[in-house]
Amino acid sequence: MVWLTWPLAAHLRTHLPDSSFQCQFDLLQMIWALAHQSHTLVTAPWRLADANIYYPARHAFFYGDAGFGALPYFMPTFLLTGNPALASNLTFLVSLTLTASALHVVVHRWTTSHLAGLVAAWTFLTTRWVLWTWPASALNYAVLQYFPLIMYLAAAPVAGRGRTSVLLLLIVLPLSKAVMATMTLFYAVSFWNSWFTALHSSSTRVSCSSAVA
């Protein structure tokens, strides 16, 4: 990874990938979103939706991609160092390294050949889409390390009802967490907006009535 992405490793604290034109805006938006989440979740989690953009619009955080999948990898480094560039670069490099390692392990388990695992990992890392296009410009697209394990578990010989339970617990539910969290947040924001709008309308009518009287 260091060789394939050089000289990024020499400038982890100060530079960001610039391998495609999307890095000039998508990557910056994603870093901002992850930094906002990291800071807000440890200070005022109830204000997550109230991002410091598009003033005076409320709950503007969800106007863009939140990148929830990259947060567990971005957040620790950001909170410890306060350096968004370092947190972003480590998330990018570590996630792709873990994905290549997971591919090697899974293919080796299937073929009993370390060479086949190496070829699979190398093919993944040298695919232009991986290092030079989407994951470089959107960190949540770099968090792919779960997919080789999902494929391995889905193909594992688990008999009878046990297979359904394993697939549900190890594949379906983890993949559904982000969806359920997003739906919960959207529902909460929608409920708050409905209540706030009704309150504002009531206050306006009272003010107008008072003025007429």
MORA-V445755 format. One record per pair of residues at least 12 apart in sequence whose ideal C-beta (glycine too) atoms are under 6 Angstrom apart, sorted by the first residue. I is the first residue (numbers start at 1). GAP is how many residues later the second one is. D is the distance in Angstrom with one decimal. If there is no record, write none. Layout:
{{I & GAP & D} {I & GAP & D}}
//
This chain:
{{1 & 92 & 5.5} {1 & 96 & 5.1} {4 & 127 & 5.9} {12 & 74 & 5.4} {12 & 77 & 4.6} {13 & 70 & 5.7} {13 & 72 & 6.0} {13 & 73 & 4.9} {16 & 69 & 5.8} {17 & 119 & 4.3} {19 & 113 & 4.3} {19 & 117 & 4.8} {20 & 113 & 5.4} {20 & 117 & 5.8} {22 & 115 & 3.7} {23 & 113 & 6.0} {23 & 114 & 4.6} {26 & 111 & 4.4} {26 & 112 & 5.3} {27 & 110 & 4.8} {29 & 35 & 5.7} {30 & 37 & 5.1} {30 & 108 & 5.4} {30 & 109 & 5.2} {31 & 53 & 5.0} {31 & 57 & 5.0} {33 & 33 & 5.6} {33 & 34 & 5.5} {34 & 33 & 5.7} {34 & 37 & 5.9} {34 & 40 & 4.4} {35 & 43 & 6.0} {35 & 49 & 5.0} {36 & 15 & 5.6} {37 & 34 & 5.7} {38 & 37 & 4.3} {38 & 40 & 4.7} {38 & 41 & 5.9} {49 & 12 & 5.0} {49 & 140 & 5.3} {59 & 130 & 5.0} {67 & 72 & 5.9} {67 & 73 & 3.9} {68 & 110 & 5.1} {69 & 71 & 4.5} {69 & 74 & 4.5} {70 & 21 & 5.4} {70 & 69 & 4.1} {70 & 70 & 4.5} {70 & 73 & 5.3} {73 & 18 & 4.3} {74 & 13 & 4.8} {74 & 17 & 4.7} {77 & 13 & 5.3} {91 & 48 & 5.2} {92 & 50 & 5.1} {95 & 47 & 4.3} {95 & 48 & 4.8} {96 & 46 & 5.7} {98 & 47 & 3.9} {99 & 45 & 4.4} {99 & 46 & 4.3} {100 & 21 & 4.0} {100 & 24 & 5.6} {100 & 25 & 5.3} {102 & 43 & 5.1} {102 & 46 & 4.1} {102 & 47 & 5.8} {103 & 17 & 4.7} {103 & 18 & 4.9} {103 & 21 & 5.6} {103 & 45 & 4.8} {104 & 13 & 3.7} {104 & 17 & 4.4} {106 & 42 & 4.5} {106 & 46 & 4.5} {107 & 13 & 4.3} {150 & 21 & 5.3} {153 & 17 & 5.3}}
//
